[in-house]
Amino acid sequence: MNQAVSIRGLVAGFGRRRVLDGLDFELASGQVTVLLGQNGAGKSTLLRVLLGLLRPRAGVVQVLGADPLREHRAVLQRVGYVPDVPDCYPWMTALDLFRFLAPQYASWNATACRELCDRLQVPLRTKVKAMSRGQGMKLMLVAALAAEPELLLLDEPFAGLDPLVKEEVLGGVLEALRGAERTVLCATHELDVAARIADRVAVLDRGRIVQHGTLAEVLGQPEPVQIPHGLHRVLAASVRGAEVLV
């Protein structure tokens, strides 16, 4: 199976702190992988490395067959990213953001952008600083998907959302995956999200992937019954005694 992401011996951190410590990881193309870990486990650090925003101290990183540092712009053209908080200028409206992004991506799909905005009820003329957190996260999701990325990276996109808005954002993700051969890596600590969208689950603990497989394999049972509860046990066992790294 082709690998969208291949990592060997990754070491990365900030200052003297090692956040990722000899991490090995492969992300299969065309699948949704949920990266589980406690807050501070290093999930966001790993995504920054994949985006070429953080230089590793050691290791080999390939994203869609390219080095995200040496071929930074080429990688970003093929990768969509939804951060944990909106990362555009607060004075921008959705229309401002789309006008800025569209020329940056040869694959930008204006029709899909409009349809997603309608479906998710993204306010087009409201400044980002005046949006609710839910509206801001839906805007980030539309901005990422409108470029029709081959790889979609989600960094805790559901954190802090009320249940109704969380369902809307999750519904937008599920709709984007329907019928698309898109590879997704979703970093989260929300086990119900993993249960609903994951083809595979990877558990990050103390700088390394300690479990990686299908839901059934990670849970150690032939059928993934009572998935949220089972994943809770897996996550709790994996991170018991772990140090907060970031």
N, C-alpha and C positions, 0 to 999 in steps of 0.2 A: 504494500500500500504506500502511495506517495505521502511524504511528510511535509506539512505546511511549515512546521517549525522543528528544528533539530538543535538541541543544546547539549554540549559535552563539557563537563568540568567547570561550570560557570561559577565564578567568584565575583561578587559585587557588593558594594556597601558605600558608606558615607563616613569620611574621616577614618578613624581607626576601627570603626565597627564593621564587621562582616555580617551582611544581611543574608546573602546567598552564598553558600559555602560548598563548592564542589557539586553543584546541581546538574543532574542529567535529566533530560526531558525531551520527548518527541510528541508532536501534535499531529494527529492523522488528518489528512485533507478531507473535507466534506463532512466533518463530524462536529458536534457541539461538545466541547470539553469544559466542565466546570472545575475551576481551581478553588479548592476549599482550604481555609486556614483561618485561625483566629485573627482578630485585629492585631496588626503589628507583626504578622508572620512573614511578610516580605512579598505579598502578592503584587502590590503596586510597584515595588522595585523591579520585579520580574517583567512587568508590562513596560516599564520605562526602558529596560534593556532591549526588549523586542522592538520598540519604536526608535531605537537609536538615540534616546535622550540621556542615557547613562552609559558611560564607558566601563565595561567590565575590567576587573583587575586580572582575570585569567579566564581561559575557556574559549570555546568556539560556539558562535551563535549564527544560525542560518534561518532567515525568515523568507519563505517562498523562494528558496534557493539563493538568496542574496545576503550579504553582510549588511546589517542595518546601520552600521557606522560608515563603512566605505561607500555604500550605495544608498545613502540615507534618503534622498529625494525619490529615487526609484521605488524604494520600499514603501514610503508614505503614500505614493500614488496608488498602491494596491492594498493598503491597510486602512480600515476604518477604526476609529477609537472613540469610545464614550467614557469620559472621565467621571470621577465620583462627584464633581461639582462642575457647573458650567465654566468653561475656560475661555470665553470670548470677552471682548470689552463690554463693560456694563452699560455703556451708552448705546450699544448696538440693538437693533431690533432683529427679528428673524429674517426679514427681508434684507437688511444690511449684511447679515452674516452670509446669507446665500449668495448675494451679489459678490461678496469677497471670495467665497470658496469656489464658485462655479468655474472661473477661469483657471483655477489651480489644478483642476482634474479633467483630463480628457474624457473620462467615463461619467462625468456628472450627468444625471438624468433629471431634468427639470420637471418632467411629467410625474415621475415617481415622487419627487420632492413635494409637489403640490398635493398629490394624493395622500401621502403620509401626513402632511400637515392637517388636511381635512379630517382624516381618520382619527388622529390623535388630538385634534382640537388645539393645535399650537397657535397662539395669538401672533399674527404676523407683524403688527405695528406697535406692539408693546415692548418697551426697552427691557433688556435682560434684567437690569437692576430692579425692575418693578414686577418681575414674574415671580410666581411661587416656585418653590423648589421642584415640584412636580412638573410645572410648565417648562422650567429650565432644562430638566433632564429629558423631557420629550423632545425639546428642540435639539439637544445634543444627539439624540438617537436619530432624528431625521437627518441632521447634518452628516452623520457618519454613513447612513444607509444610502443617501442620495448619490454618493459617489460610486455606488455599486462595488464595494470592496470585495476582494477575494478572501480576505481574512478580517474578521471583526473582533476587536478586543473591547471587552466591557469591564470597567473597573468599579465594582460595587455600585452599579447604576440604580439599585433598588433601595439603598440604605437611606433611612430617614423619611421615606415616603409613606403617606397614610395608605391604608389597605386598598382603597378604591383607585388611587392614582398608581399604586404599585401594580395593580391588575392591568391598568391601561398601558403602562410602560412594558410590562411583561407580554401583554397581548401584541404590542408593536414588534417586539423581538420575535415572537412566535410567528407572526404574519410574515415577517421578513425572511424567515427560514423556510417557509412553506414553498416547496417546489424549487428551491434554490440550492445549488451545490456550493454552499458557502461554509467556510470553516470558521468556527467561533470558539474563542476562549473567554469565559466569563469568570472573573475573580469575584468571589463572594464568601460570606460566612453564613448566608441564609440557606438553610438546608431544604426548605420547601421549593426554592428556585431550582436547586440541583435535581430534585425529584421530578420536576416538570419538564425540564429542557435537556437534561444531560444524556448524551450517548455514552460518554465516559466521564469519570471523576478522577481528579488528581488531588492528593492531600499534601499540602506544603507544611513542613514542620522543621524548625531550627535550620533553615537554609537549604533543605533538600526535599525532593519529592519522596515521601515515604510510602505512599500507596498510589497506584495508577491502574485503572482498568475500567471495565464496564461496571454499572451499578451493582449487578449481581456478584461480580468478582470482588469488588471492594467490600460488599456486605458479607461475602462468604456464604452465600446461599444460592440455590439454583434459580429461584424466582425472586425478583425484587419486591417482596411484600413489605408493607409498613416502612416504606423507604425513608421518610423523614426521621422516624425514630431510630432506624438502623444506622443512618448516616450520622445521627447525633452521637451514637455510641462510638462509631469509627473515628469521628473527629475528636471527641473527648479523649479517647485512648491515644490517639496520635500526638496530641498536643499536651498531654498531661506532663506537667513539670517543665514545659518549654519556657524559654526566656523571651521577653518582649524585645524584638530586635530593631524595630523601627517605630 
